[in-house]
Amino acid sequence: MTEEKPKIGRPPVLSCAERTCQILRAAEQVFVCHGYSGTTMDRIACAAGMSKRTLYQFFPDKLAVLVAILKAYDAGPLMAVLADPEPPGTAREILHRSLVEILRFLLSPAQVALTRLAVAEATVAPEVSRLFYGNAMGGLSAAFTRRIAALASEGRIRCNDPDWLGTTLIGAALNRQLFRRLTHAESAPPDETDLDRRVSALLDLVGPTLGLPE
């Protein structure tokens, strides 16, 4: 009895969406490893396991790839939470949940790696840093501002300047954690208990000013 040889066939055909995800996952690792300046379309194609010609069918250059990575994060679960038109719970619970999700996103390994990339490229490729800030912080801050403005317009919190309050709460909640995550590569992101404790302490502090119940 002869041993059957495994059949060698073509790899499964991926849809455009699946191929795009494959490219973005590979490209993110290349950007993190080599920085924006050291990343090339050759390296991205190699990491994605495809020819450069195929890669160019999806993206014209590496900047377009980076834009797609940042937009993918911008459209993630966090924005869905912040954009919920009828969030459940009290005003305090809504603010607490929103801030915890924001911290989880900003302190996640992937986001910290992209932040390091943006900081490292600030002088050599300022357009990359501006792009990162606009996507990572601009959209996030704007969504949180809208959440605060909605609570204020419904009379559920006291606030005359939602934009100032939003950026202040995010900054206070982050405290030195983001800086530590950026400078200590071995540090792990905070766990759920730590995030809850941090946000609760902040809301205890500002609650009376905002008119939140005890």
N, C-alpha and C positions, 0 to 999 in steps of 0.2 A: 504494500500500500504506500503510495507516494504521498509525501506531505504537501498539503495545499499551500501554495504561496499566497501571501496577502495581496489582494487586488489593489493596484495603485490607480487611483482616479483623480479627477480634478478636485481641488478644494471646494467646499460649498460656496455657492454664489451668495454674496452678501448684498443686502439692499443698500441704497444710498445712505439711509440713516445709520445703518449698522457700520458701514464703511467710514462714515464721518466720525462716529463715536470711537472707532478703532484708531483713527488718525489723531483725534484729540487726546485720547488717553496716552498714546505713545509720545505725542508732541509735548505734553505737559512734563513728562519725565525728562525729555531732552532739554527743555527750557530750564528746568530746575537743576539739572546736572551741569549744563554748559553755559547757562546764562543766555540772555537774548543775543548778545554779540557773537557768542560762540556757536549758536544754533544755526544750522543750514537746512535747506530743503532736503539735501542728501541724507543728513542725519535723521531727519524726521521720517523720510521714506523708509530708510533702513530699519528704524525702530518699529515702524508700523508694518513691516514685512511686505512692502509693495515697491513697485518701481517709482522713480521720480516722475515719470510721465503720468502715471496714474494719480499721484499726489497732486500734480498740477491741474488735473481735471476737476479737483475739488477746491483748491485754494491757489491763488495767483502768487502768493509769497508768504514768508514766515510771519509777517505782521498780521495778515489776514487770519492765519492759524491762531495766533495769540488772541486776536479779537474774538474769535469763535469760542476759545476756551473761557475767556472772561464772561462772555454772554451766556454761556452754558451755566456758569455759577450764578449769574445774575437771575436766571430763570429757575433757580432751584427751589427746594422746599421752603427755605427761609422766606423768599418773596411771596410764596403762596400763603404763608402764615400772616405776613404783614399786610397782604392785600385782601384778606378775608373781609367782605363788606359788613358782616354781622358776627363779629367774634363773640363767643360765649363768655359769661362770667362778669364779675364786677370790674370796675375801672382798674383797681389794683391788680386783679388777676390778669387782665388783658396786658397791662404794662409789664407785669412780671414775666408772663409767657413770652412776650415780644423780646424783652431784653435777654432772657435766657437763650432764645433762639439766635439772637444777634451775636452773643458771646460765643455760643457753640460754633457758629459759622466762622467768625473772625479768628478764633483760636484753634481751628481744626488744622491738622497737619498739612493738608493740601493748600489751604488759604495762607498759612504762615509761610510755606515754601514760595508761593507766588509773591507774597509781600517782600520776602528777602530778595527775590528777583527784581522787583520794581525798585527797591532801595539801591541795589547794586548797580542798576543801569541808569540811575537818576542823572548822572553827569554825562555818560556816553550816549545814551539813547533816551533823552528826556520825554520823547513822545510816548515811549512805552510806559514810563512812570505816570504820566498824565492820563493815559488810557486806563491803566490799572486803577488809579484813584477814582476816576470817573465812574468806572463800572463797579468796583468793589465797595466804595464808600458813598459815591454820589447817589446811586439807585437805592441803596440800603437806607441812607439818611433821609432821602426824600419819602420813601415808603413809611418810615417810622414817624416822620413829621406829619404825614397825612393821617396816620393813626392817632397821634396826639391831637391834631386839629379837630378830628371827628369827635373825640371824647370831650374836648373843650366846647365844641358847638352844641353838643347834647347836654351840656351843663354837668357832666360827670366828673370833670376836674377843673381846677382854676389855672388858666394859662393864657397869657397875652401874646406870647411869642413861641409858637410850636417848634419852629426851626431851631431857635436857641436852646429850648428845653431838650429837644431830641438829641442834638449833638453833645450837650452837657451830660445827659444821662448815659449815653454810650461811652463817653470819655471817662466818666466816673466809675462806671461798671467795669471797664477794661482795666483801669488803674495801671499798675505796672506789669500786668500779666502778659500783654502783647509784647512789650519790650523784652521781658524774660524769655518768652518763646522764640523771639527773633535772635537773641544772643546766646541762648543755651539750646543747642540743637538736640541735646539728649532729653530735655524736659518734656514731660507728657502733658497733653491738654488736661485742663481741670475736669474732674468727674461731675456727674449730675448734682451730687450733694453740694459740692463746692460752688457750682454755678447758682443753685437755689439760695444758698446762704449769702453769697455776695450780693445778689439782686435784692433779696429780702432786706438786708442791712441798708442798702441804698434807699429803698422805698420807705423804710422806717424813718430815715433821715429827712427825706423830702416830702413825705406824706402830708404832714400838717400844712405845708405851703400849698400843695396841690389840692388840698381839701379831701384827701383820701381818708376813709374811715380807719380807725385803729384796728 
